[in-house]
Amino acid sequence: MKKSFSEWIEFLYGPFFKVIGFFYRVYTANRARAESLKANELVSSFIKFITVAIMLGWFLVWYFAPEESETSLIDAVKQSIGLDSPSDQ
């Protein structure tokens, strides 16, 4: 039994494209949900408020931290965003 070229392509690459299609459908569904949430004024203002509150909280932690802890906080933030590697210390 000899398979045609298109059957071989479907056999070899079909699952890959099905998985990609699945993730694309999940991504577009989530984007649609996020857009509908952002369109709601109450939810949008709540998200903005939480974002500002978290930023203010971290600013207060940094502002009231003792001098010896301040440098370790800055180093931890740099390391978490990839600006500084732990081997450089």
KASUL-V616458 format. One record per residue. N is the residue number from 0. RES is the residue in one letter. PHI is phi in whole degrees, 0 to 359 (NA if undefined). OMEGA is omega in degrees with one decimal (999 if undefined). D_CENTER is the distance of its C-alpha to the mean C-alpha in whole Angstrom. Layout:
N;RES;PHI;OMEGA;D_CENTER + N;RES;PHI;OMEGA;D_CENTER
This chain:
0;M;NA;-176.3;48 + 1;K;253;179.2;47 + 2;K;271;176.5;43 + 3;S;283;-178.6;42 + 4;F;299;-179.0;40 + 5;S;294;176.6;38 + 6;E;292;176.4;38 + 7;W;295;178.7;37 + 8;I;298;178.3;34 + 9;E;297;-179.4;33 + 10;F;293;-175.8;33 + 11;L;280;-171.5;31 + 12;Y;249;-179.3;29 + 13;G;301;179.4;28 + 14;P;300;178.9;26 + 15;F;299;-178.4;24 + 16;F;290;176.0;24 + 17;K;293;178.0;24 + 18;V;293;177.4;20 + 19;I;300;177.9;19 + 20;G;298;178.2;20 + 21;F;298;-179.3;19 + 22;F;294;177.8;15 + 23;Y;294;178.9;16 + 24;R;294;177.4;18 + 25;V;295;179.7;15 + 26;Y;299;-178.1;13 + 27;T;293;177.4;16 + 28;A;295;178.9;16 + 29;N;293;177.5;13 + 30;R;296;178.5;13 + 31;A;295;177.6;17 + 32;R;296;179.8;16 + 33;A;296;178.9;14 + 34;E;295;178.9;16 + 35;S;292;176.3;19 + 36;L;292;179.7;17 + 37;K;292;178.5;17 + 38;A;288;177.8;21 + 39;N;285;-174.2;22 + 40;E;296;-179.2;23 + 41;L;294;-179.9;23 + 42;V;293;179.8;20 + 43;S;298;179.6;19 + 44;S;291;176.7;21 + 45;F;295;178.8;19 + 46;I;296;177.8;16 + 47;K;297;179.4;17 + 48;F;297;179.6;20 + 49;I;297;179.1;17 + 50;T;299;180.0;15 + 51;V;294;179.6;18 + 52;A;296;178.0;20 + 53;I;295;178.0;17 + 54;M;298;178.5;18 + 55;L;296;177.9;21 + 56;G;299;179.1;21 + 57;W;292;175.7;20 + 58;F;296;178.9;22 + 59;L;294;176.3;25 + 60;V;299;-179.8;24 + 61;W;293;-175.4;24 + 62;Y;292;-176.8;27 + 63;F;266;179.2;29 + 64;A;288;175.6;28 + 65;P;296;-175.5;32 + 66;E;302;-178.5;32 + 67;E;289;178.0;32 + 68;S;277;-177.2;28 + 69;E;298;-179.5;27 + 70;T;292;178.3;27 + 71;S;290;175.2;25 + 72;L;295;179.6;22 + 73;I;296;177.6;22 + 74;D;296;179.1;22 + 75;A;294;178.0;19 + 76;V;293;178.3;17 + 77;K;299;-179.4;18 + 78;Q;292;-177.2;17 + 79;S;290;178.6;14 + 80;I;261;172.7;13 + 81;G;88;178.3;15 + 82;L;278;-176.1;18 + 83;D;221;178.5;20 + 84;S;265;-178.4;21 + 85;P;296;-179.5;23 + 86;S;285;-179.5;26 + 87;D;284;-174.4;27 + 88;Q;279;999;28
